[in-house]
Amino acid sequence: MMTECKICQQPLLETEQTRAVGERGANNINEKSEIRQSSIRVEKGDVVHIKCQQNWINKDRIAVAVKNLSTESKTTDTCRLRSSTPTFEF
Ligand SMILES: [Zn+2]
């Protein structure tokens, strides 16, 4: 059975350092995902690369990611607005 890292979506290989996240670890990752405006969500027991988890919750990396988000949002504002509009048709 091939399992994928919930953060980088890459297969978890036996040669790589991986871990199953605990409840606190999962909460922490999900919290950082919100800051990063990422759709990545993990649950307790999900297996991730240790490196991915460390990078994901790293303050400096988050700062860079958020910075990139704000510069991107200026150019893709119209796209984002369009995609976030609910399409209710009655
Ligand atoms: Zn990974």
PDB file of the backbone (N, CA, C, O) and the ligand in Angstrom, with CONECT records:
HET     ZN  A 101       1
ATOM      1  N   MET A   1       0.843  -1.194   0.000  1.00  0.00           N
ATOM      2  CA  MET A   1       0.000   0.000   0.000  1.00  0.00           C
ATOM      3  C   MET A   1       0.883   1.251   0.000  1.00  0.00           C
ATOM      4  O   MET A   1       1.791   1.392   0.819  1.00  0.00           O
ATOM      5  N   MET A   2       0.595   2.142  -0.928  1.00  0.00           N
ATOM      6  CA  MET A   2       1.384   3.368  -1.024  1.00  0.00           C
ATOM      7  C   MET A   2       0.683   4.489  -0.271  1.00  0.00           C
ATOM      8  O   MET A   2      -0.460   4.840  -0.563  1.00  0.00           O
ATOM      9  N   THR A   3       1.383   5.033   0.689  1.00  0.00           N
ATOM     10  CA  THR A   3       0.826   6.142   1.451  1.00  0.00           C
ATOM     11  C   THR A   3       1.509   7.425   1.030  1.00  0.00           C
ATOM     12  O   THR A   3       2.704   7.436   0.734  1.00  0.00           O
ATOM     13  N   GLU A   4       0.758   8.491   1.003  1.00  0.00           N
ATOM     14  CA  GLU A   4       1.329   9.777   0.624  1.00  0.00           C
ATOM     15  C   GLU A   4       1.409  10.704   1.821  1.00  0.00           C
ATOM     16  O   GLU A   4       0.570  10.672   2.721  1.00  0.00           O
ATOM     17  N   CYS A   5       2.425  11.517   1.803  1.00  0.00           N
ATOM     18  CA  CYS A   5       2.589  12.557   2.818  1.00  0.00           C
ATOM     19  C   CYS A   5       1.454  13.560   2.641  1.00  0.00           C
ATOM     20  O   CYS A   5       1.193  14.019   1.529  1.00  0.00           O
ATOM     21  N   LYS A   6       0.793  13.892   3.718  1.00  0.00           N
ATOM     22  CA  LYS A   6      -0.365  14.786   3.620  1.00  0.00           C
ATOM     23  C   LYS A   6       0.043  16.212   3.303  1.00  0.00           C
ATOM     24  O   LYS A   6      -0.787  17.023   2.893  1.00  0.00           O
ATOM     25  N   ILE A   7       1.307  16.516   3.489  1.00  0.00           N
ATOM     26  CA  ILE A   7       1.738  17.891   3.282  1.00  0.00           C
ATOM     27  C   ILE A   7       2.263  18.103   1.865  1.00  0.00           C
ATOM     28  O   ILE A   7       1.833  19.028   1.176  1.00  0.00           O
ATOM     29  N   CYS A   8       3.198  17.244   1.423  1.00  0.00           N
ATOM     30  CA  CYS A   8       3.779  17.461   0.091  1.00  0.00           C
ATOM     31  C   CYS A   8       3.134  16.572  -0.971  1.00  0.00           C
ATOM     32  O   CYS A   8       3.437  16.707  -2.156  1.00  0.00           O
ATOM     33  N   GLN A   9       2.255  15.673  -0.560  1.00  0.00           N
ATOM     34  CA  GLN A   9       1.530  14.786  -1.481  1.00  0.00           C
ATOM     35  C   GLN A   9       2.448  13.818  -2.211  1.00  0.00           C
ATOM     36  O   GLN A   9       2.069  13.250  -3.236  1.00  0.00           O
ATOM     37  N   GLN A  10       3.649  13.628  -1.690  1.00  0.00           N
ATOM     38  CA  GLN A  10       4.584  12.690  -2.308  1.00  0.00           C
ATOM     39  C   GLN A  10       4.506  11.357  -1.560  1.00  0.00           C
ATOM     40  O   GLN A  10       4.167  11.322  -0.377  1.00  0.00           O
ATOM     41  N   PRO A  11       4.822  10.265  -2.257  1.00  0.00           N
ATOM     42  CA  PRO A  11       4.779   8.961  -1.597  1.00  0.00           C
ATOM     43  C   PRO A  11       5.777   8.895  -0.437  1.00  0.00           C
ATOM     44  O   PRO A  11       6.874   9.448  -0.511  1.00  0.00           O
ATOM     45  N   LEU A  12       5.383   8.226   0.606  1.00  0.00           N
ATOM     46  CA  LEU A  12       6.269   8.051   1.754  1.00  0.00           C
ATOM     47  C   LEU A  12       7.117   6.804   1.514  1.00  0.00           C
ATOM     48  O   LEU A  12       6.602   5.688   1.444  1.00  0.00           O
ATOM     49  N   LEU A  13       8.400   7.012   1.392  1.00  0.00           N
ATOM     50  CA  LEU A  13       9.309   5.899   1.135  1.00  0.00           C
ATOM     51  C   LEU A  13       9.914   5.407   2.441  1.00  0.00           C
ATOM     52  O   LEU A  13      10.030   6.149   3.417  1.00  0.00           O
ATOM     53  N   GLU A  14      10.293   4.143   2.430  1.00  0.00           N
ATOM     54  CA  GLU A  14      10.848   3.566   3.656  1.00  0.00           C
ATOM     55  C   GLU A  14      12.176   4.202   4.028  1.00  0.00           C
ATOM     56  O   GLU A  14      12.592   4.171   5.186  1.00  0.00           O
ATOM     57  N   THR A  15      12.839   4.782   3.025  1.00  0.00           N
ATOM     58  CA  THR A  15      14.142   5.372   3.282  1.00  0.00           C
ATOM     59  C   THR A  15      14.034   6.766   3.890  1.00  0.00           C
ATOM     60  O   THR A  15      15.031   7.347   4.319  1.00  0.00           O
ATOM     61  N   GLU A  16      12.800   7.303   3.922  1.00  0.00           N
ATOM     62  CA  GLU A  16      12.643   8.656   4.435  1.00  0.00           C
ATOM     63  C   GLU A  16      12.133   8.631   5.870  1.00  0.00           C
ATOM     64  O   GLU A  16      11.492   7.679   6.313  1.00  0.00           O
ATOM     65  N   GLN A  17      12.439   9.705   6.572  1.00  0.00           N
ATOM     66  CA  GLN A  17      11.983   9.793   7.953  1.00  0.00           C
ATOM     67  C   GLN A  17      10.561  10.305   7.976  1.00  0.00           C
ATOM     68  O   GLN A  17      10.270  11.409   7.516  1.00  0.00           O
ATOM     69  N   THR A  18       9.696   9.497   8.510  1.00  0.00           N
ATOM     70  CA  THR A  18       8.282   9.859   8.556  1.00  0.00           C
ATOM     71  C   THR A  18       7.760   9.680   9.977  1.00  0.00           C
ATOM     72  O   THR A  18       8.387   9.046  10.825  1.00  0.00           O
ATOM     73  N   ARG A  19       6.601  10.257  10.197  1.00  0.00           N
ATOM     74  CA  ARG A  19       5.966  10.056  11.503  1.00  0.00           C
ATOM     75  C   ARG A  19       4.460  10.228  11.371  1.00  0.00           C
ATOM     76  O   ARG A  19       3.968  10.936  10.493  1.00  0.00           O
ATOM     77  N   ALA A  20       3.752   9.564  12.259  1.00  0.00           N
ATOM     78  CA  ALA A  20       2.321   9.774  12.355  1.00  0.00           C
ATOM     79  C   ALA A  20       2.091  10.947  13.293  1.00  0.00           C
ATOM     80  O   ALA A  20       2.595  10.958  14.416  1.00  0.00           O
ATOM     81  N   VAL A  21       1.335  11.928  12.837  1.00  0.00           N
ATOM     82  CA  VAL A  21       1.138  13.103  13.680  1.00  0.00           C
ATOM     83  C   VAL A  21       0.140  12.799  14.784  1.00  0.00           C
ATOM     84  O   VAL A  21      -0.822  12.054  14.599  1.00  0.00           O
ATOM     85  N   GLY A  22       0.398  13.396  15.927  1.00  0.00           N
ATOM     86  CA  GLY A  22      -0.529  13.278  17.046  1.00  0.00           C
ATOM     87  C   GLY A  22      -1.606  14.345  16.939  1.00  0.00           C
ATOM     88  O   GLY A  22      -1.644  15.114  15.979  1.00  0.00           O
ATOM     89  N   GLU A  23      -2.469  14.379  17.928  1.00  0.00           N
ATOM     90  CA  GLU A  23      -3.571  15.337  17.885  1.00  0.00           C
ATOM     91  C   GLU A  23      -3.049  16.772  17.889  1.00  0.00           C
ATOM     92  O   GLU A  23      -3.511  17.605  17.109  1.00  0.00           O
ATOM     93  N   ARG A  24      -2.096  17.057  18.759  1.00  0.00           N
ATOM     94  CA  ARG A  24      -1.545  18.417  18.833  1.00  0.00           C
ATOM     95  C   ARG A  24      -0.798  18.765  17.560  1.00  0.00           C
ATOM     96  O   ARG A  24      -0.892  19.885  17.057  1.00  0.00           O
ATOM     97  N   GLY A  25      -0.060  17.802  17.047  1.00  0.00           N
ATOM     98  CA  GLY A  25       0.684  18.041  15.814  1.00  0.00           C
ATOM     99  C   GLY A  25      -0.252  18.360  14.669  1.00  0.00           C
ATOM    100  O   GLY A  25       0.014  19.253  13.865  1.00  0.00           O
ATOM    101  N   ALA A  26      -1.353  17.623  14.599  1.00  0.00           N
ATOM    102  CA  ALA A  26      -2.330  17.839  13.534  1.00  0.00           C
ATOM    103  C   ALA A  26      -2.963  19.217  13.669  1.00  0.00           C
ATOM    104  O   ALA A  26      -3.113  19.937  12.682  1.00  0.00           O
ATOM    105  N   ASN A  27      -3.329  19.578  14.881  1.00  0.00           N
ATOM    106  CA  ASN A  27      -3.918  20.899  15.113  1.00  0.00           C
ATOM    107  C   ASN A  27      -2.948  21.994  14.701  1.00  0.00           C
ATOM    108  O   ASN A  27      -3.331  22.990  14.087  1.00  0.00           O
ATOM    109  N   ASN A  28      -1.711  21.793  15.043  1.00  0.00           N
ATOM    110  CA  ASN A  28      -0.682  22.770  14.722  1.00  0.00           C
ATOM    111  C   ASN A  28      -0.548  22.934  13.203  1.00  0.00           C
ATOM    112  O   ASN A  28      -0.505  24.053  12.693  1.00  0.00           O
ATOM    113  N   ILE A  29      -0.483  21.820  12.500  1.00  0.00           N
ATOM    114  CA  ILE A  29      -0.349  21.865  11.038  1.00  0.00           C
ATOM    115  C   ILE A  29      -1.571  22.556  10.422  1.00  0.00           C
ATOM    116  O   ILE A  29      -1.427  23.397   9.535  1.00  0.00           O
ATOM    117  N   ASN A  30      -2.752  22.208  10.885  1.00  0.00           N
ATOM    118  CA  ASN A  30      -3.967  22.796  10.320  1.00  0.00           C
ATOM    119  C   ASN A  30      -4.037  24.298  10.575  1.00  0.00           C
ATOM    120  O   ASN A  30      -4.497  25.069   9.733  1.00  0.00           O
ATOM    121  N   GLU A  31      -3.576  24.687  11.744  1.00  0.00           N
ATOM    122  CA  GLU A  31      -3.514  26.102  12.081  1.00  0.00           C
ATOM    123  C   GLU A  31      -2.609  26.846  11.101  1.00  0.00           C
ATOM    124  O   GLU A  31      -2.953  27.923  10.615  1.00  0.00           O
ATOM    125  N   LYS A  32      -1.454  26.258  10.821  1.00  0.00           N
ATOM    126  CA  LYS A  32      -0.502  26.888   9.919  1.00  0.00           C
ATOM    127  C   LYS A  32      -1.045  26.887   8.493  1.00  0.00           C
ATOM    128  O   LYS A  32      -0.760  27.798   7.717  1.00  0.00           O
ATOM    129  N   SER A  33      -1.818  25.873   8.153  1.00  0.00           N
ATOM    130  CA  SER A  33      -2.419  25.818   6.819  1.00  0.00           C
ATOM    131  C   SER A  33      -3.357  26.995   6.616  1.00  0.00           C
ATOM    132  O   SER A  33      -3.435  27.566   5.528  1.00  0.00           O
ATOM    133  N   GLU A  34      -4.066  27.350   7.679  1.00  0.00           N
ATOM    134  CA  GLU A  34      -4.978  28.487   7.569  1.00  0.00           C
ATOM    135  C   GLU A  34      -4.206  29.770   7.347  1.00  0.00           C
ATOM    136  O   GLU A  34      -4.593  30.605   6.530  1.00  0.00           O
ATOM    137  N   ILE A  35      -3.113  29.923   8.075  1.00  0.00           N
ATOM    138  CA  ILE A  35      -2.286  31.117   7.908  1.00  0.00           C
ATOM    139  C   ILE A  35      -1.756  31.179   6.479  1.00  0.00           C
ATOM    140  O   ILE A  35      -1.697  32.243   5.863  1.00  0.00           O
ATOM    141  N   ARG A  36      -1.371  30.011   5.968  1.00  0.00           N
ATOM    142  CA  ARG A  36      -0.825  29.943   4.613  1.00  0.00           C
ATOM    143  C   ARG A  36      -1.919  29.962   3.554  1.00  0.00           C
ATOM    144  O   ARG A  36      -1.632  29.962   2.357  1.00  0.00           O
ATOM    145  N   GLN A  37      -3.139  29.976   3.986  1.00  0.00           N
ATOM    146  CA  GLN A  37      -4.300  29.867   3.088  1.00  0.00           C
ATOM    147  C   GLN A  37      -4.191  28.628   2.212  1.00  0.00           C
ATOM    148  O   GLN A  37      -4.471  28.658   1.014  1.00  0.00           O
ATOM    149  N   SER A  38      -3.777  27.543   2.845  1.00  0.00           N
ATOM    150  CA  SER A  38      -3.637  26.282   2.138  1.00  0.00           C
ATOM    151  C   SER A  38      -4.806  25.383   2.499  1.00  0.00           C
ATOM    152  O   SER A  38      -5.386  25.503   3.578  1.00  0.00           O
ATOM    153  N   SER A  39      -5.144  24.486   1.592  1.00  0.00           N
ATOM    154  CA  SER A  39      -6.256  23.572   1.857  1.00  0.00           C
ATOM    155  C   SER A  39      -5.777  22.287   2.530  1.00  0.00           C
ATOM    156  O   SER A  39      -6.560  21.365   2.758  1.00  0.00           O
ATOM    157  N   ILE A  40      -4.500  22.238   2.840  1.00  0.00           N
ATOM    158  CA  ILE A  40      -3.958  21.032   3.474  1.00  0.00           C
ATOM    159  C   ILE A  40      -4.506  20.890   4.887  1.00  0.00           C
ATOM    160  O   ILE A  40      -4.392  21.803   5.704  1.00  0.00           O
ATOM    161  N   ARG A  41      -5.088  19.759   5.157  1.00  0.00           N
ATOM    162  CA  ARG A  41      -5.568  19.463   6.493  1.00  0.00           C
ATOM    163  C   ARG A  41      -5.125  18.046   6.857  1.00  0.00           C
ATOM    164  O   ARG A  41      -5.223  17.130   6.041  1.00  0.00           O
ATOM    165  N   VAL A  42      -4.649  17.876   8.061  1.00  0.00           N
ATOM    166  CA  VAL A  42      -4.255  16.545   8.510  1.00  0.00           C
ATOM    167  C   VAL A  42      -5.065  16.169   9.735  1.00  0.00           C
ATOM    168  O   VAL A  42      -5.612  17.016  10.441  1.00  0.00           O
ATOM    169  N   GLU A  43      -5.118  14.860   9.960  1.00  0.00           N
ATOM    170  CA  GLU A  43      -5.802  14.369  11.143  1.00  0.00           C
ATOM    171  C   GLU A  43      -4.824  13.560  11.956  1.00  0.00           C
ATOM    172  O   GLU A  43      -3.809  13.077  11.453  1.00  0.00           O
ATOM    173  N   LYS A  44      -5.147  13.427  13.203  1.00  0.00           N
ATOM    174  CA  LYS A  44      -4.346  12.597  14.092  1.00  0.00           C
ATOM    175  C   LYS A  44      -4.160  11.222  13.450  1.00  0.00           C
ATOM    176  O   LYS A  44      -5.123  10.586  13.021  1.00  0.00           O
ATOM    177  N   GLY A  45      -2.913  10.781  13.392  1.00  0.00           N
ATOM    178  CA  GLY A  45      -2.635   9.467  12.813  1.00  0.00           C
ATOM    179  C   GLY A  45      -2.177   9.526  11.369  1.00  0.00           C
ATOM    180  O   GLY A  45      -1.643   8.545  10.851  1.00  0.00           O
ATOM    181  N   ASP A  46      -2.378  10.673  10.702  1.00  0.00           N
ATOM    182  CA  ASP A  46      -1.878  10.815   9.333  1.00  0.00           C
ATOM    183  C   ASP A  46      -0.350  10.794   9.348  1.00  0.00           C
ATOM    184  O   ASP A  46       0.283  11.326  10.260  1.00  0.00           O
ATOM    185  N   VAL A  47       0.227  10.171   8.324  1.00  0.00           N
ATOM    186  CA  VAL A  47       1.681  10.069   8.278  1.00  0.00           C
ATOM    187  C   VAL A  47       2.245  11.129   7.344  1.00  0.00           C
ATOM    188  O   VAL A  47       1.764  11.315   6.227  1.00  0.00           O
ATOM    189  N   VAL A  48       3.267  11.816   7.818  1.00  0.00           N
ATOM    190  CA  VAL A  48       3.920  12.864   7.019  1.00  0.00           C
ATOM    191  C   VAL A  48       5.425  12.708   7.125  1.00  0.00           C
ATOM    192  O   VAL A  48       5.930  12.023   8.014  1.00  0.00           O
ATOM    193  N   HIS A  49       6.142  13.354   6.204  1.00  0.00           N
ATOM    194  CA  HIS A  49       7.589  13.441   6.346  1.00  0.00           C
ATOM    195  C   HIS A  49       7.902  14.337   7.542  1.00  0.00           C
ATOM    196  O   HIS A  49       7.256  15.366   7.742  1.00  0.00           O
ATOM    197  N   ILE A  50       8.863  13.951   8.307  1.00  0.00           N
ATOM    198  CA  ILE A  50       9.253  14.787   9.440  1.00  0.00           C
ATOM    199  C   ILE A  50       9.704  16.152   8.938  1.00  0.00           C
ATOM    200  O   ILE A  50       9.390  17.178   9.541  1.00  0.00           O
ATOM    201  N   LYS A  51      10.441  16.158   7.835  1.00  0.00           N
ATOM    202  CA  LYS A  51      10.912  17.420   7.257  1.00  0.00           C
ATOM    203  C   LYS A  51       9.747  18.302   6.836  1.00  0.00           C
ATOM    204  O   LYS A  51       9.769  19.515   7.050  1.00  0.00           O
ATOM    205  N   CYS A  52       8.746  17.700   6.245  1.00  0.00           N
ATOM    206  CA  CYS A  52       7.592  18.478   5.794  1.00  0.00           C
ATOM    207  C   CYS A  52       6.903  19.125   6.982  1.00  0.00           C
ATOM    208  O   CYS A  52       6.533  20.298   6.937  1.00  0.00           O
ATOM    209  N   GLN A  53       6.737  18.357   8.034  1.00  0.00           N
ATOM    210  CA  GLN A  53       6.074  18.910   9.214  1.00  0.00           C
ATOM    211  C   GLN A  53       6.883  20.072   9.775  1.00  0.00           C
ATOM    212  O   GLN A  53       6.330  21.113  10.129  1.00  0.00           O
ATOM    213  N   GLN A  54       8.180  19.885   9.850  1.00  0.00           N
ATOM    214  CA  GLN A  54       9.039  20.933  10.398  1.00  0.00           C
ATOM    215  C   GLN A  54       8.991  22.184   9.533  1.00  0.00           C
ATOM    216  O   GLN A  54       8.903  23.301  10.043  1.00  0.00           O
ATOM    217  N   ASN A  55       9.050  21.988   8.214  1.00  0.00           N
ATOM    218  CA  ASN A  55       9.010  23.133   7.301  1.00  0.00           C
ATOM    219  C   ASN A  55       7.669  23.841   7.378  1.00  0.00           C
ATOM    220  O   ASN A  55       7.596  25.069   7.335  1.00  0.00           O
ATOM    221  N   TRP A  56       6.598  23.043   7.493  1.00  0.00           N
ATOM    222  CA  TRP A  56       5.252  23.593   7.443  1.00  0.00           C
ATOM    223  C   TRP A  56       4.988  24.521   8.620  1.00  0.00           C
ATOM    224  O   TRP A  56       4.303  25.535   8.485  1.00  0.00           O
ATOM    225  N   ILE A  57       5.537  24.163   9.769  1.00  0.00           N
ATOM    226  CA  ILE A  57       5.250  24.960  10.961  1.00  0.00           C
ATOM    227  C   ILE A  57       6.376  25.942  11.269  1.00  0.00           C
ATOM    228  O   ILE A  57       6.361  26.606  12.305  1.00  0.00           O
ATOM    229  N   ASN A  58       7.361  26.032  10.358  1.00  0.00           N
ATOM    230  CA  ASN A  58       8.498  26.931  10.567  1.00  0.00           C
ATOM    231  C   ASN A  58       8.099  28.386  10.324  1.00  0.00           C
ATOM    232  O   ASN A  58       7.609  28.734   9.249  1.00  0.00           O
ATOM    233  N   LYS A  59       8.311  29.219  11.321  1.00  0.00           N
ATOM    234  CA  LYS A  59       7.895  30.628  11.255  1.00  0.00           C
ATOM    235  C   LYS A  59       8.428  31.346  10.024  1.00  0.00           C
ATOM    236  O   LYS A  59       7.685  32.046   9.334  1.00  0.00           O
ATOM    237  N   ASP A  60       9.718  31.171   9.751  1.00  0.00           N
ATOM    238  CA  ASP A  60      10.327  31.882   8.634  1.00  0.00           C
ATOM    239  C   ASP A  60       9.703  31.459   7.310  1.00  0.00           C
ATOM    240  O   ASP A  60       9.433  32.282   6.436  1.00  0.00           O
ATOM    241  N   ARG A  61       9.481  30.151   7.186  1.00  0.00           N
ATOM    242  CA  ARG A  61       8.894  29.655   5.939  1.00  0.00           C
ATOM    243  C   ARG A  61       7.457  30.131   5.777  1.00  0.00           C
ATOM    244  O   ARG A  61       7.003  30.424   4.672  1.00  0.00           O
ATOM    245  N   ILE A  62       6.758  30.201   6.895  1.00  0.00           N
ATOM    246  CA  ILE A  62       5.382  30.699   6.834  1.00  0.00           C
ATOM    247  C   ILE A  62       5.390  32.160   6.398  1.00  0.00           C
ATOM    248  O   ILE A  62       4.574  32.579   5.577  1.00  0.00           O
ATOM    249  N   ALA A  63       6.324  32.931   6.959  1.00  0.00           N
ATOM    250  CA  ALA A  63       6.417  34.355   6.600  1.00  0.00           C
ATOM    251  C   ALA A  63       6.636  34.512   5.102  1.00  0.00           C
ATOM    252  O   ALA A  63       6.017  35.363   4.462  1.00  0.00           O
ATOM    253  N   VAL A  64       7.518  33.688   4.546  1.00  0.00           N
ATOM    254  CA  VAL A  64       7.787  33.747   3.111  1.00  0.00           C
ATOM    255  C   VAL A  64       6.535  33.363   2.323  1.00  0.00           C
ATOM    256  O   VAL A  64       6.185  34.017   1.341  1.00  0.00           O
ATOM    257  N   ALA A  65       5.878  32.315   2.755  1.00  0.00           N
ATOM    258  CA  ALA A  65       4.689  31.843   2.051  1.00  0.00           C
ATOM    259  C   ALA A  65       3.589  32.894   2.074  1.00  0.00           C
ATOM    260  O   ALA A  65       2.913  33.120   1.070  1.00  0.00           O
ATOM    261  N   VAL A  66       3.414  33.533   3.223  1.00  0.00           N
ATOM    262  CA  VAL A  66       2.373  34.556   3.346  1.00  0.00           C
ATOM    263  C   VAL A  66       2.707  35.770   2.489  1.00  0.00           C
ATOM    264  O   VAL A  66       1.825  36.379   1.885  1.00  0.00           O
ATOM    265  N   LYS A  67       3.977  36.108   2.444  1.00  0.00           N
ATOM    266  CA  LYS A  67       4.425  37.214   1.608  1.00  0.00           C
ATOM    267  C   LYS A  67       4.091  36.934   0.143  1.00  0.00           C
ATOM    268  O   LYS A  67       3.588  37.799  -0.575  1.00  0.00           O
ATOM    269  N   ASN A  68       4.379  35.719  -0.275  1.00  0.00           N
ATOM    270  CA  ASN A  68       4.079  35.336  -1.651  1.00  0.00           C
ATOM    271  C   ASN A  68       2.583  35.408  -1.919  1.00  0.00           C
ATOM    272  O   ASN A  68       2.150  35.784  -3.008  1.00  0.00           O
ATOM    273  N   LEU A  69       1.807  35.046  -0.917  1.00  0.00           N
ATOM    274  CA  LEU A  69       0.357  35.082  -1.069  1.00  0.00           C
ATOM    275  C   LEU A  69      -0.116  36.506  -1.342  1.00  0.00           C
ATOM    276  O   LEU A  69      -0.928  36.736  -2.237  1.00  0.00           O
ATOM    277  N   SER A  70       0.394  37.458  -0.569  1.00  0.00           N
ATOM    278  CA  SER A  70      -0.110  38.819  -0.694  1.00  0.00           C
ATOM    279  C   SER A  70       0.300  39.444  -2.022  1.00  0.00           C
ATOM    280  O   SER A  70      -0.438  40.265  -2.568  1.00  0.00           O
ATOM    281  N   THR A  71       1.465  39.072  -2.551  1.00  0.00           N
ATOM    282  CA  THR A  71       1.839  39.616  -3.851  1.00  0.00           C
ATOM    283  C   THR A  71       1.024  38.944  -4.957  1.00  0.00           C
ATOM    284  O   THR A  71       0.678  39.568  -5.960  1.00  0.00           O
ATOM    285  N   GLU A  72       0.732  37.681  -4.753  1.00  0.00           N
ATOM    286  CA  GLU A  72      -0.056  36.951  -5.750  1.00  0.00           C
ATOM    287  C   GLU A  72      -1.485  37.471  -5.810  1.00  0.00           C
ATOM    288  O   GLU A  72      -2.062  37.616  -6.887  1.00  0.00           O
ATOM    289  N   SER A  73      -2.049  37.748  -4.638  1.00  0.00           N
ATOM    290  CA  SER A  73      -3.460  38.104  -4.589  1.00  0.00           C
ATOM    291  C   SER A  73      -3.733  39.403  -5.339  1.00  0.00           C
ATOM    292  O   SER A  73      -4.856  39.640  -5.783  1.00  0.00           O
ATOM    293  N   LYS A  74      -2.709  40.248  -5.481  1.00  0.00           N
ATOM    294  CA  LYS A  74      -2.905  41.490  -6.215  1.00  0.00           C
ATOM    295  C   LYS A  74      -3.159  41.227  -7.693  1.00  0.00           C
ATOM    296  O   LYS A  74      -3.954  41.917  -8.331  1.00  0.00           O
ATOM    297  N   THR A  75      -2.477  40.224  -8.226  1.00  0.00           N
ATOM    298  CA  THR A  75      -2.604  39.955  -9.649  1.00  0.00           C
ATOM    299  C   THR A  75      -3.742  38.985  -9.960  1.00  0.00           C
ATOM    300  O   THR A  75      -4.272  38.979 -11.071  1.00  0.00           O
ATOM    301  N   THR A  76      -4.116  38.163  -8.973  1.00  0.00           N
ATOM    302  CA  THR A  76      -5.126  37.141  -9.268  1.00  0.00           C
ATOM    303  C   THR A  76      -6.439  37.421  -8.549  1.00  0.00           C
ATOM    304  O   THR A  76      -7.249  36.518  -8.342  1.00  0.00           O
ATOM    305  N   ASP A  77      -6.639  38.672  -8.172  1.00  0.00           N
ATOM    306  CA  ASP A  77      -7.843  39.020  -7.429  1.00  0.00           C
ATOM    307  C   ASP A  77      -9.125  38.617  -8.142  1.00  0.00           C
ATOM    308  O   ASP A  77     -10.030  38.044  -7.536  1.00  0.00           O
ATOM    309  N   THR A  78      -9.195  38.919  -9.424  1.00  0.00           N
ATOM    310  CA  THR A  78     -10.425  38.639 -10.156  1.00  0.00           C
ATOM    311  C   THR A  78     -10.694  37.142 -10.223  1.00  0.00           C
ATOM    312  O   THR A  78     -11.838  36.701 -10.109  1.00  0.00           O
ATOM    313  N   CYS A  79      -9.627  36.363 -10.407  1.00  0.00           N
ATOM    314  CA  CYS A  79      -9.780  34.912 -10.470  1.00  0.00           C
ATOM    315  C   CYS A  79     -10.322  34.373  -9.160  1.00  0.00           C
ATOM    316  O   CYS A  79     -11.240  33.554  -9.119  1.00  0.00           O
ATOM    317  N   ARG A  80      -9.703  34.878  -8.068  1.00  0.00           N
ATOM    318  CA  ARG A  80     -10.096  34.381  -6.759  1.00  0.00           C
ATOM    319  C   ARG A  80     -11.537  34.728  -6.447  1.00  0.00           C
ATOM    320  O   ARG A  80     -12.271  33.923  -5.874  1.00  0.00           O
ATOM    321  N   LEU A  81     -11.938  35.938  -6.831  1.00  0.00           N
ATOM    322  CA  LEU A  81     -13.311  36.343  -6.574  1.00  0.00           C
ATOM    323  C   LEU A  81     -14.275  35.438  -7.314  1.00  0.00           C
ATOM    324  O   LEU A  81     -15.286  34.996  -6.768  1.00  0.00           O
ATOM    325  N   ARG A  82     -13.945  35.173  -8.562  1.00  0.00           N
ATOM    326  CA  ARG A  82     -14.819  34.356  -9.382  1.00  0.00           C
ATOM    327  C   ARG A  82     -14.966  32.947  -8.820  1.00  0.00           C
ATOM    328  O   ARG A  82     -16.064  32.396  -8.748  1.00  0.00           O
ATOM    329  N   SER A  83     -13.810  32.372  -8.418  1.00  0.00           N
ATOM    330  CA  SER A  83     -13.849  30.979  -7.980  1.00  0.00           C
ATOM    331  C   SER A  83     -14.483  30.824  -6.617  1.00  0.00           C
ATOM    332  O   SER A  83     -14.955  29.742  -6.270  1.00  0.00           O
ATOM    333  N   SER A  84     -14.500  31.914  -5.826  1.00  0.00           N
ATOM    334  CA  SER A  84     -15.045  31.776  -4.491  1.00  0.00           C
ATOM    335  C   SER A  84     -16.532  32.131  -4.445  1.00  0.00           C
ATOM    336  O   SER A  84     -17.167  32.039  -3.395  1.00  0.00           O
ATOM    337  N   THR A  85     -17.074  32.534  -5.585  1.00  0.00           N
ATOM    338  CA  THR A  85     -18.485  32.863  -5.614  1.00  0.00           C
ATOM    339  C   THR A  85     -19.319  31.575  -5.678  1.00  0.00           C
ATOM    340  O   THR A  85     -19.143  30.758  -6.582  1.00  0.00           O
ATOM    341  N   PRO A  86     -20.207  31.407  -4.731  1.00  0.00           N
ATOM    342  CA  PRO A  86     -21.029  30.185  -4.769  1.00  0.00           C
ATOM    343  C   PRO A  86     -21.970  30.209  -5.963  1.00  0.00           C
ATOM    344  O   PRO A  86     -22.532  31.253  -6.294  1.00  0.00           O
ATOM    345  N   THR A  87     -22.137  29.100  -6.588  1.00  0.00           N
ATOM    346  CA  THR A  87     -23.005  29.043  -7.771  1.00  0.00           C
ATOM    347  C   THR A  87     -24.328  28.390  -7.410  1.00  0.00           C
ATOM    348  O   THR A  87     -24.551  27.205  -7.657  1.00  0.00           O
ATOM    349  N   PHE A  88     -25.185  29.183  -6.829  1.00  0.00           N
ATOM    350  CA  PHE A  88     -26.516  28.683  -6.507  1.00  0.00           C
ATOM    351  C   PHE A  88     -27.473  29.020  -7.642  1.00  0.00           C
ATOM    352  O   PHE A  88     -27.668  30.187  -7.981  1.00  0.00           O
ATOM    353  N   GLU A  89     -28.049  28.016  -8.205  1.00  0.00           N
ATOM    354  CA  GLU A  89     -29.000  28.272  -9.296  1.00  0.00           C
ATOM    355  C   GLU A  89     -30.311  27.602  -8.955  1.00  0.00           C
ATOM    356  O   GLU A  89     -30.384  26.381  -8.819  1.00  0.00           O
ATOM    357  N   PHE A  90     -31.333  28.400  -8.819  1.00  0.00           N
ATOM    358  CA  PHE A  90     -32.634  27.853  -8.482  1.00  0.00           C
ATOM    359  C   PHE A  90     -33.570  27.912  -9.670  1.00  0.00           C
ATOM    360  O   PHE A  90     -34.723  27.490  -9.569  1.00  0.00           O
TER     361      PHE A  90
HETATM  362 ZN    ZN A 101       6.191  15.294   2.642  1.00  0.00          ZN2+
END
